[in-house]
Amino acid sequence: MNKEINIGLFGFGVVGSGLYNVLNLSEASHIKISKIVVKNPKKKRSIPSENFFFDKQTILLDLKINTVVELINDPEEAYQIVKTALKYGKHVVSANKKMIAEHLNELIALANNNNVSFLYEAAVAGSIPIIRNLEEYYNNDTLSSILGIVNGTTNFILTQANEGISYKKAMQIAQEKGFAETDPTSDVDGFDSKYKLSILIKHAFGIHVNSNSIFNNGIRNIKPRDIQYANEKGYRIKLFARAEKIDNQIIGFVAPQFVKQDNFCYQVNNEFNAITVEAAFSDKQLFIGKGAGSFPTASAVLSDISALVYDYKYEYRKSAVEGKVNFTSNFYVRVYLGSENRIDLSRIDLIQEDESFFSDEYSFKIGWIVFSELEKFDFNEWKEISLIILPNEVELAEIQYFTLQNTTELILE
Amino acid sequence: MNKEINIGLFGFGVVGSGLYNVLNLSEASHIKISKIVVKNPKKKRSIPSENFFFDKQTILLDLKINTVVELINDPEEAYQIVKTALKYGKHVVSANKKMIAEHLNELIALANNNNVSFLYEAAVAGSIPIIRNLEEYYNNDTLSSILGIVNGTTNFILTQANEGISYKKAMQIAQEKGFAETDPTSDVDGFDSKYKLSILIKHAFGIHVNSNSIFNNGIRNIKPRDIQYANEKGYRIKLFARAEKIDNQIIGFVAPQFVKQDNFCYQVNNEFNAITVEAAFSDKQLFIGKGAGSFPTASAVLSDISALVYDYKYEYRKSAVEGKVNFTSNFYVRVYLGSENRIDLSRIDLIQEDESFFSDEYSFKIGWIVFSELEKFDFNEWKEISLIILPNEVELAEIQYFTLQNTTELILE
């Protein structure tokens, strides 16, 4: 029960240095950082330079180090480090969502074969213990959906935008506050959210869907007129990563969505993250917390490290379904499509159009579309079009999906 | 990994029958209810009468039953059953908060001595996995506070009351909807909340504080004028169970509190429960879900049962502090005291009075008081007085406490 955790740390950025500080402040005497490897020998850091090494083998070949904590940005380099560390029989704690989303099954197999743990709570929604809960607590239950605001940057920008501040100005504030990167593409176009969604799907539903197969539409093209529409209807716009299980099929995507006031996520603003878990018997559960930042993320990493002391592993009990359930785009969704030019709108066919509005300045239409049709467009690159998912009109604040087989009358021929 | 769970079930009320249904609907083939013991042979039930036994020994002496699930109302009888089951080497899953709050350390010792698990997630906040999270996830972190709406009945009544419906009418609606018992004393006077708080304190801070030592003031005396005051200030009133760790002292109590709009709990209405956990590094986390009802509670019970398959136990790692930290009433709190008669108010001395209002119909005063002074009154029985805790004026939506040693200038002499 009092196993020593001897850490080799890769990366000393916001999270790495946060972890260093958290460990120094906490009373975990059996956990220590033994070596730190960073990329740039010249960068000025908050602790003396003799603490740093620059060759990854310094950690990987050190037999006394039993745990690698990987907190670097480069997903390819992270992949090499994590793979090697697992092969060498070291436990790994990582926060690199892109790397994990793209190589999850391979890394799980490696960890199993070498009888070590591979933990990554910090990769999804920072300090919210969502992976642990999906693994441990929602294991018995028939999970039906997960819906999350898992990117703090976009939630911060949308909070500003919902209050009438322009996207450009909101982005500037986010960058000044350190919530947005210099190149914010991964956040604002929904890539970051879908890496996290890929990981959530594995722990919620048992299958690994590579993030390349998941549709992501971000918030870059949302226009003041869309916000105006939202305000008129009493909605706020949130960027959701969501997945549902319908019979033996899993659907999942990242897209902005109108949210009504009676949805808990309506109140989740600024850099906060939130995840709603819905299960057959436990009803809806909501988790809210800070999704990013030095200490919240470092705290999640430390939680994983502490769990290693007790030999904790993800068991992936739901993975027995791998091969039996499949990921599908074969479902309907109700969308709002807006543009300054009505010709743009005519390029997307809805199978059922519920509403449309046309004017010289702005036009929009609302209706149902098969998701696989929607996926044919790259909306992030199609700047003229705003695509926003609508809340269901019947069940409050929820999208209504229905799989094709249940709605034969609506099947496209 | 595929241990058979052979259950002896005590009680077939809302939760017991819910569990029975949930188990029938789930795919957990290695979990089965072998025998059910109920009290009343004559009561009509949803399944055939040959399923029921009436002597508790039928389960307790059955060597094939390895797990007792205790879901009866009577705390004293529950205590006898749980004690005996643990002694006989059976795992126990219970939802009886009063019984657990009053005998926790004894039952933990019994479980340890007999090398069995004693789990009770359903006892606190129904389907919200708060005990598991406090045990597993917030183990490494320096937890500083927990604040919860842990009683759905009072939250439902307060939601109505905040909207201007009288307490009496709100209680009637709650009873019609099945949210309130015929005798609602335990709920509305805050007893139920403090049993749960006692359990939360054990898992959050490591010490067992018997619920008899915890102050509880419920919502029975809240008057329309208090609601009016709340509305004027933009507050809602919520019944909070809360505990904080300040240095090596734990404080905790149950009382109504004014909540501002920017507090997440402001939006937690009707029968929903919510728990905020604050920790040094992970910042604030919020969990929201249904706290009561047949399926949410049964789902929590089933989660415990499923965890038994993997030999799960609460480790009580924080209990090492038992004896080193103490529970204290030696702190200040800012209160609102209202009454239709100003003479009532004069019976309670504030050490610092910030505001007061007097009229023929209604009077109130606001200010600081030492908590141990407040505890001398039984506010549940003192119908004339409304006692409501105020949110801090500096840090939003939080009470400001300060321990006596930190505020020498305010010490009473």
Interface residues (C-beta under 8 A of the other chain):
Chain A: V22 L25 S26 A28 S127 I128 P129 R132 N133 E136 Y137 Y138 N139 N140 D141 T142 F264 Y266 Q267 A279 A280 F281 S282 D283 K284 Q285 L286 F287 I288 G289 K290 G293 F295 P296 A298 S299 A300 L302 S303 I305 S306 A307 Y310 E315
Chain B: G18 V22 L25 S26 A28 S127 I128 P129 R132 N133 E136 Y137 Y138 N139 N140 D141 T142 F264 Y266 Q267 A279 A280 F281 S282 D283 K284 Q285 L286 F287 I288 G289 K290 G293 F295 P296 A298 S299 A300 L302 S303 I305 S306 A307 Y310 E315
